[in-house]
Amino acid sequence: MSGAYTGTTRLARLALRRDRVQLPVWILSTVALGAFASSAIDTQYPTEADRVAVLRVAVDTPGLLMFRAAPTGTSDGQMTVFGILAFLALMAGFMSTLAVIRHTRQNEETGRAEMIGATAVGRHASLTAALVVVVGANIALAALIGLTLAGGGEPVAGSFAAGAGVGAAGTSFAAIAAVVAQLTQGARAANGLAAAAVGTGYLIRGLADAFGEVHPDGYTMSSAWPSWLSPIGWTMQVRPFAGDRWWVLALPLAFLGIMTAVAFALTARRDVGMGLFPDRPGPARASSALLSPLGLAWRLQRGTVLGWAVTIAAFGLLVGSIANAVKDQLATNENVTGTLDDLAGGGGHEVMDTFFAAMMATIGMLVAGFLVQALLRVRAEEASGRAEAVLATATGRLTWLGSHVVVATTGAVGMLGLAAVSIGLVYGASVDDLAGQTGHLAGTASLQLPAVLTLAGLAMALFGLVPRIAVGLTWFGFALSFVLGPYGSLFGVPEAVREISPFSHIPAVPADATAAPIVVMSAVALALGGAGLILFRRRNLIS
């Protein structure tokens, strides 16, 4: 092995040891989700007529295609691809980007890379080891998805084509993360950019499917050309169970080679611990607001808060703008109404109440994602040593951590309100009931808060108890809540298992709200958050 790659094997073994829990959890949960979805097809859509009816509504409802995919047929395998494959690719993307950043940029930020670099380690060894581990994880994921689908009775070629498509998406995003890791000085910023790349890839795929070409049969589609610009779009273009176009996998392989070469070139042009985009120097004199822990927490969190707020507002405006078109479709199709009713928590309400409750469930999960990201910022502050510098002053531990909790939870409450206002403004104006619709949506949005805060409490408890693995475990808990909660019925998750997610206990509309689940979830959130504060106060700081 040339000098630039000396030590790659040992670093790969070290990375595997560090990820001996996180990577298997990601892989097995993704495979299990695919297995649940595949096994539920016959139950959800038992007849050919049921499947055709659902697909006809889907091709006429761009909003549904954003969350599903362009349908290619009515076989069990094709319905599985329609329902879940894009989401599996999304999970593979997040797994891959987090792992690559963890073993590259995070190692530099915490000083581990400098310590390792003092030994006989080549310039490119760390990045190569990270890519070897993550590519290997995606190969394992692809193989397990293929074996699971084939074991469930699906055609072998299509099963492994589906698995290969998911693994190829994860590998492509790993390559993007390898480049992003060279650009910024902080792991948090690198993770943010990489996550934005994954989200953008999913959005491009969704738009390409939503505005694709409907075939003459009226229920199958071909994606629009932007699908070829997204790694998740490449997954769908493989077309498992509908032609199995293996040649498409040449695109992610070529992409991996090109992006890896770019990452190596960038690695050679920068110093360890530095990024190609240097941190912007602040003003010579700090604002008076920074003299308080709360002001410092806001300064650190404001970019995250504003970015998520814009995303939530844009999503709300989109939901409000398509509401009338969806109303016409829901009024004539019981299959889709039933699906949305499950997503909304059940109850058989009026079609628009069901639609808005389903959309608010999605928004609630987005807000929970913001809250988890904002609260886990404290772990980055601790690992980097900045928290130690702050706590060396008169600022106490509870004050420091509590300030971040206040900023994050206030932002979450504001985003739920923003979602209600943005939907209500557009839809309320179209039905000439601005105040009434906005008020009703505000009540629907408020029902999401106890479940959102429960995830916040989980993040705090894990931060206090197991700080080194708190980030991975918290995001896994978030993904599990997403899968088991509002989308559990779509993925065929059994009812008893879905009860694990706090989002499974949210009523569809304020009129259905009872005190018991709200009180219990609020109590759980407070208990977990309080435990996290106490545990953090009693333990040592861990870099």
C-alpha positions in Angstrom: 0.0 0.0 0.0 1.4 3.4 -1.0 2.4 5.9 1.7 -0.7 8.0 1.4 -2.9 5.0 2.3 -0.7 3.5 5.1 -2.8 2.4 8.1 -6.1 2.2 6.2 -6.8 -1.4 7.3 -6.3 -0.6 11.0 -8.4 2.6 10.8 -11.2 0.7 9.1 -11.1 -1.9 11.9 -11.2 1.0 14.4 -14.2 2.5 12.6 -16.0 -0.8 12.6 -15.4 -1.1 16.4 -16.8 2.4 17.0 -19.8 1.6 14.8 -20.4 -1.9 16.1 -23.8 -0.8 17.4 -24.9 2.1 15.2 -24.4 0.6 11.8 -26.1 -2.7 12.5 -29.1 -0.8 14.0 -29.4 1.3 10.9 -29.1 -1.6 8.6 -31.5 -4.0 10.4 -34.1 -1.3 11.0 -34.0 -0.3 7.3 -34.4 -4.0 6.3 -37.2 -4.6 8.8 -39.1 -1.5 7.5 -38.9 -2.9 3.9 -40.0 -6.3 5.2 -43.0 -4.9 7.0 -44.0 -2.9 4.0 -43.7 -5.9 1.6 -45.6 -8.2 3.9 -48.5 -5.8 4.3 -49.2 -5.4 0.6 -51.8 -8.2 0.4 -53.5 -7.0 3.5 -53.7 -3.3 2.4 -54.5 -4.0 -1.3 -56.0 -7.5 -1.5 -57.4 -7.3 -5.0 -56.2 -6.0 -8.4 -59.1 -3.5 -8.4 -58.0 -2.0 -5.0 -54.4 -1.6 -6.3 -55.5 0.1 -9.6 -57.8 2.4 -7.7 -55.1 3.6 -5.3 -52.6 4.0 -8.2 -55.1 6.0 -10.2 -55.5 8.4 -7.4 -51.8 8.6 -6.8 -51.0 9.6 -10.4 -53.6 12.4 -10.1 -52.3 13.6 -6.7 -48.7 15.0 -6.9 -48.6 15.4 -3.1 -48.9 11.7 -2.6 -46.3 10.9 -5.2 -43.8 13.1 -3.3 -44.0 10.7 -0.4 -44.3 7.5 -2.4 -43.0 7.0 -6.0 -44.1 6.8 -9.6 -46.0 3.5 -9.8 -44.9 1.0 -12.4 -47.5 -1.8 -11.9 -49.7 -3.7 -9.6 -47.6 -6.8 -8.6 -46.6 -7.2 -5.0 -43.0 -6.2 -5.8 -44.1 -3.1 -7.8 -46.5 -2.0 -5.0 -43.6 -2.4 -2.5 -41.4 -0.2 -4.7 -44.2 2.3 -5.0 -44.8 2.4 -1.2 -41.4 2.2 0.4 -38.3 2.0 -1.8 -37.6 5.8 -1.9 -37.8 6.0 1.9 -35.4 3.1 2.3 -32.9 4.9 0.0 -33.4 8.0 2.2 -32.5 6.1 5.3 -29.5 4.6 3.6 -28.4 8.2 2.7 -28.6 9.4 6.3 -26.8 6.3 7.6 -24.0 6.9 5.1 -23.5 10.6 5.5 -23.5 10.5 9.3 -21.0 7.6 9.3 -18.6 9.3 6.9 -18.7 12.6 8.7 -18.2 10.8 12.1 -15.0 9.1 10.9 -13.5 12.1 9.1 -14.6 15.6 10.1 -15.7 14.7 13.6 -12.3 13.0 14.3 -10.6 16.2 13.2 -12.8 18.4 15.3 -12.3 16.4 18.5 -8.5 16.0 18.0 -8.5 12.3 17.4 -7.3 12.7 13.8 -4.3 14.7 15.0 -3.4 12.1 17.6 -3.8 9.3 15.0 -1.9 11.3 12.4 1.1 11.4 14.8 1.6 7.7 14.1 2.5 6.0 10.8 -0.8 6.9 9.0 -1.0 8.1 5.4 -2.7 11.3 4.3 -5.7 9.6 2.7 -6.0 6.7 5.1 -8.7 8.1 7.3 -11.0 9.0 4.4 -10.4 5.7 2.7 -11.1 3.8 5.8 -14.4 5.7 6.3 -15.5 5.0 2.7 -14.5 1.3 2.9 -16.6 0.8 6.0 -19.6 2.8 4.7 -19.6 1.2 1.3 -19.3 -2.2 2.9 -22.3 -1.3 5.1 -24.3 -0.4 2.0 -23.4 -3.7 0.3 -24.6 -5.5 3.4 -27.8 -3.5 3.4 -28.4 -4.2 -0.3 -27.8 -8.0 0.2 -30.2 -8.2 3.2 -32.9 -6.3 1.4 -32.6 -8.6 -1.6 -32.6 -11.7 0.6 -35.6 -10.4 2.6 -37.8 -9.6 -0.4 -36.8 -12.8 -2.2 -37.5 -14.8 1.0 -41.0 -13.2 1.1 -41.8 -14.7 -2.3 -40.8 -11.8 -4.6 -38.9 -12.5 -7.9 -35.2 -12.9 -7.0 -33.9 -10.5 -9.8 -36.2 -7.7 -8.8 -35.6 -8.2 -5.1 -31.8 -7.8 -5.5 -32.3 -5.0 -7.9 -34.3 -3.2 -5.3 -31.6 -3.8 -2.7 -28.8 -2.8 -5.0 -30.7 0.5 -5.8 -31.0 1.3 -2.1 -27.3 0.5 -1.4 -26.2 2.5 -4.5 -28.1 5.5 -3.1 -26.3 5.2 0.2 -23.0 4.8 -1.5 -23.6 8.0 -3.6 -24.4 10.0 -0.5 -21.3 8.7 1.2 -19.3 10.1 -1.6 -21.0 13.4 -1.3 -20.3 13.4 2.5 -16.6 12.7 1.7 -16.4 15.9 -0.2 -18.5 17.9 2.2 -16.2 16.8 5.1 -13.3 18.7 3.4 -15.3 22.0 3.2 -16.1 23.0 6.7 -14.2 23.1 10.0 -17.1 21.7 12.1 -18.8 18.3 12.1 -22.1 20.0 12.7 -21.9 22.1 9.6 -20.7 19.2 7.6 -23.6 17.0 8.8 -25.9 19.9 8.0 -24.7 20.2 4.4 -24.7 16.4 3.9 -28.2 16.1 5.3 -29.3 18.9 3.0 -27.9 17.0 0.1 -29.9 13.9 1.1 -33.1 15.9 1.5 -32.5 17.7 -1.8 -32.0 14.3 -3.5 -35.3 13.1 -2.0 -37.1 16.3 -3.0 -35.8 16.2 -6.6 -36.9 12.5 -6.9 -40.3 13.5 -5.5 -40.8 16.3 -7.9 -39.7 14.2 -10.8 -42.2 11.5 -9.8 -45.0 14.0 -9.1 -44.7 15.6 -12.6 -43.8 12.5 -14.6 -45.7 11.1 -17.6 -48.8 9.1 -17.0 -49.1 6.0 -19.3 -52.2 5.3 -21.3 -53.5 2.8 -18.7 -54.0 5.7 -16.3 -52.2 4.2 -13.3 -48.5 3.7 -14.2 -46.0 6.4 -14.8 -42.5 7.3 -16.0 -40.6 9.8 -13.9 -39.7 13.2 -15.4 -36.0 13.8 -16.4 -34.9 15.5 -13.1 -35.0 12.0 -11.6 -31.7 11.3 -13.3 -30.1 14.2 -11.2 -30.7 12.5 -7.8 -29.1 9.4 -6.3 -32.5 8.4 -5.0 -33.9 9.0 -8.5 -31.2 6.5 -9.7 -32.7 4.0 -7.2 -36.1 4.4 -8.8 -34.7 4.3 -12.3 -33.4 0.8 -11.7 -37.1 -0.1 -11.9 -37.1 -3.2 -9.7 -39.8 -5.8 -10.7 -40.5 -3.6 -13.9 -37.5 -4.4 -16.1 -34.6 -4.5 -13.6 -32.4 -2.0 -15.4 -29.1 -3.1 -13.9 -27.1 -0.8 -16.1 -28.4 2.3 -14.2 -26.1 1.2 -11.3 -23.1 2.3 -13.4 -24.1 5.9 -12.6 -23.6 5.7 -8.8 -20.4 3.7 -9.3 -19.0 6.4 -11.6 -20.3 9.0 -9.2 -18.5 7.3 -6.3 -15.2 7.2 -8.2 -15.4 10.9 -9.3 -16.4 12.3 -5.9 -13.8 10.2 -4.1 -11.1 11.6 -6.4 -12.4 15.1 -5.7 -12.3 14.4 -1.9 -8.7 13.1 -2.1 -7.7 16.2 -4.1 -9.3 18.5 -1.5 -7.7 16.6 1.4 -4.3 17.2 -0.1 -4.9 21.0 -0.2 -5.9 21.7 3.4 -4.4 21.3 6.9 -5.8 18.8 9.4 -8.6 20.4 11.4 -9.2 23.1 8.8 -11.8 23.3 6.1 -11.6 24.9 2.6 -14.2 27.3 3.8 -12.7 28.9 6.9 -15.0 30.0 9.7 -16.1 33.6 9.3 -14.5 35.8 12.0 -16.9 37.5 14.3 -17.1 41.2 15.2 -14.3 42.6 17.4 -16.8 43.2 20.3 -19.5 40.7 21.3 -23.1 41.7 21.5 -24.4 42.3 25.1 -26.9 39.5 24.4 -24.0 37.0 24.5 -23.3 37.9 28.1 -26.1 35.5 29.1 -26.3 31.7 28.6 -29.7 32.2 26.9 -28.2 34.7 24.5 -25.3 32.4 23.6 -27.7 29.5 23.1 -29.8 31.6 20.7 -26.7 32.7 18.8 -25.5 29.1 18.4 -29.0 27.8 17.4 -30.4 30.7 15.3 -29.2 29.3 12.0 -30.8 26.0 12.7 -34.0 27.6 13.9 -34.4 29.9 10.9 -33.5 27.2 8.4 -36.1 24.8 9.7 -38.7 27.6 10.0 -38.4 28.5 6.3 -38.7 24.8 5.5 -41.8 24.4 7.7 -43.4 27.5 6.2 -42.7 26.4 2.6 -44.2 23.0 3.3 -47.3 24.6 4.9 -47.8 26.9 1.9 -47.5 23.8 -0.4 -50.1 21.9 1.6 -52.5 24.9 1.6 -52.1 25.4 -2.1 -53.0 21.8 -3.0 -55.8 21.3 -0.5 -58.7 22.1 -2.8 -57.3 19.8 -5.5 -56.9 17.0 -3.0 -60.4 17.6 -1.6 -61.9 16.7 -5.0 -59.9 13.5 -5.2 -60.7 12.4 -1.6 -64.4 13.0 -2.0 -64.6 10.2 -4.6 -62.0 7.6 -3.5 -62.5 5.7 -0.3 -59.1 3.9 -0.6 -57.0 7.0 -0.3 -59.3 8.5 2.3 -58.8 5.4 4.4 -55.1 5.6 4.0 -55.0 9.3 5.1 -57.3 8.5 7.9 -54.8 5.9 9.2 -52.0 8.5 8.8 -54.1 11.0 10.7 -54.7 8.7 13.6 -58.1 7.3 12.7 -61.5 8.4 13.5 -63.3 8.7 10.2 -63.6 12.5 10.1 -64.5 14.8 7.3 -62.1 14.5 4.3 -60.4 17.8 4.8 -60.0 17.3 8.6 -58.4 13.9 7.7 -56.2 15.5 5.1 -55.0 18.3 7.3 -54.5 16.0 10.3 -52.3 13.7 8.1 -50.3 16.6 6.8 -49.9 18.0 10.4 -48.6 14.6 11.5 -45.9 14.9 8.9 -45.1 18.5 10.0 -45.0 17.3 13.6 -42.3 14.8 12.6 -40.4 17.6 10.8 -40.6 19.8 13.9 -39.4 16.8 16.0 -36.4 16.5 13.7 -35.6 20.1 14.3 -35.9 19.7 18.0 -33.6 16.7 18.1 -31.0 18.4 16.0 -31.1 21.6 18.1 -30.8 19.7 21.4 -28.0 17.5 20.2 -26.0 20.7 19.5 -25.1 20.5 23.2 -23.2 17.3 22.5 -21.2 18.9 19.8 -20.4 21.8 22.2 -19.2 19.3 24.8 -17.2 17.2 22.5 -15.4 20.2 21.0 -14.4 21.6 24.4 -16.4 24.8 24.1 -18.8 23.8 26.8 -15.9 23.3 29.2 -14.8 26.9 28.6 -18.3 28.2 29.3 -18.8 26.1 32.4 -15.4 27.3 33.7 -17.1 30.7 34.3 -19.9 31.4 36.7 -22.4 29.6 34.4 -23.8 26.4 36.0 -24.4 23.2 34.1 -28.2 23.3 34.5 -28.3 27.0 33.3 -26.1 26.2 30.3 -28.1 23.1 29.2 -31.4 24.6 30.2 -30.8 27.6 27.9 -30.4 25.3 24.9 -33.6 23.5 25.9 -35.5 26.8 26.2 -34.4 28.0 22.7 -35.1 24.6 21.1 -38.5 24.1 22.6 -39.6 27.7 22.0 -38.6 27.2 18.3 -40.6 24.0 18.1 -43.7 25.7 19.4 -43.2 28.6 17.1 -42.8 26.2 14.1 -46.0 24.4 14.8 -47.8 27.7 15.0 -46.1 28.8 11.8 -47.3 25.7 10.0 -50.9 26.3 11.1 -50.7 30.0 9.9 -49.1 29.2 6.5 -51.7 26.5 5.7 -54.5 28.5 7.0 -53.6 31.7 5.1 -53.7 29.9 1.7 -56.5 27.5 2.2 -58.6 29.8 4.4 -58.4 32.5 1.7 -59.6 30.0 -1.0 -62.7 29.1 1.0 -63.3 32.6 2.4 -62.8 31.4 6.1 -59.4 32.7 7.0 -59.8 33.0 10.8 -61.8 29.9 11.2 -59.4 27.6 9.2 -56.3 29.1 10.8 -57.8 28.6 14.3 -58.8 25.0 13.6 -55.4 24.2 12.2 -53.7 25.8 15.2 -55.6 23.4 17.4 -54.6 20.5 15.2 -50.9 21.6 15.3 -50.9 21.9 19.1 -51.8 18.2 19.4 -48.4 17.3 18.0 -46.5 19.1 20.8 -46.6 16.4 23.5 -45.2 13.8 21.1 -42.5 16.2 19.9 -41.5 17.0 23.5 -41.3 13.3 24.3 -38.6 12.9 21.7 -36.9 16.0 23.1 -36.9 14.3 26.6 -35.4 11.2 25.0 -32.6 13.3 23.5 -31.8 14.9 26.9 -31.9 11.6 28.8 -29.5 9.9 26.3 -27.2 13.0 26.4 -27.0 12.7 30.2 -26.6 9.0 30.3 -24.6 7.9 27.3 -23.1 11.0 25.7 -20.7 9.2 23.3 -23.5 7.4 21.5 -26.4 9.8 22.3 -26.4 11.3 18.7 -26.8 8.0 17.0 -29.3 6.5 19.5 -31.5 9.7 19.4 -31.7 9.8 15.7 -32.5 6.1 15.7 -35.3 6.8 18.2 -36.6 9.6 15.9 -36.6 7.3 12.8 -38.3 4.6 14.8 -41.0 7.0 15.9 -41.4 8.2 12.3 -41.8 4.6 11.0 -44.0 3.3 13.8 -46.0 6.5 14.3 -47.8 8.4 11.5 -46.4 6.2 8.7 -46.7 2.9 10.4 -50.0 2.0 8.8 -48.5 2.8 5.3 -45.6 0.5 6.0 -47.7 -2.4 7.4 -46.4 -2.2 10.9 -48.6 -4.1 13.4 -50.8 -2.0 15.6 -49.2 -3.3 18.8 -45.8 -2.3 17.6 -46.9 1.1 16.5 -48.0 1.9 20.1 -44.3 2.4 20.9 -44.2 5.7 19.0 -45.6 8.8 20.9 -47.0 10.0 17.6 -49.4 6.9 17.6 -51.3 8.4 20.5 -52.1 11.8 18.9 -55.8 12.4 18.1 -56.7 13.5 14.6 -58.6 16.7 15.6 -59.0 18.8 18.8 -62.5 17.5 19.2 -61.1 14.0 19.8 -58.5 15.1 22.3 -58.7 13.5 25.8 -56.5 14.4 28.8 -55.0 11.0 29.4 -52.5 10.6 26.5 -51.6 14.3 26.6 -50.9 14.2 30.3 -49.0 10.9 30.1 -46.8 12.1 27.2 -46.1 15.4 28.8 -45.2 13.6 32.1 -42.9 11.3 30.2 -41.3 14.2 28.4 -40.7 16.1 31.7 -39.4 13.0 33.4 -36.9 12.2 30.6 -35.8 15.8 30.3 -35.4 16.1 34.1 -33.4 12.9 34.2 -31.1 14.2 31.5 -30.4 17.4 33.4 -29.7 15.5 36.6 -27.4 12.9 34.9 -25.5 15.7 33.1 -25.0 17.5 36.3 -23.5 14.5 38.0 -21.3 13.1 35.2 -17.9 14.3 33.9 -17.6 16.2 30.7 -16.7 13.8 27.9 -14.9 14.9 24.7 
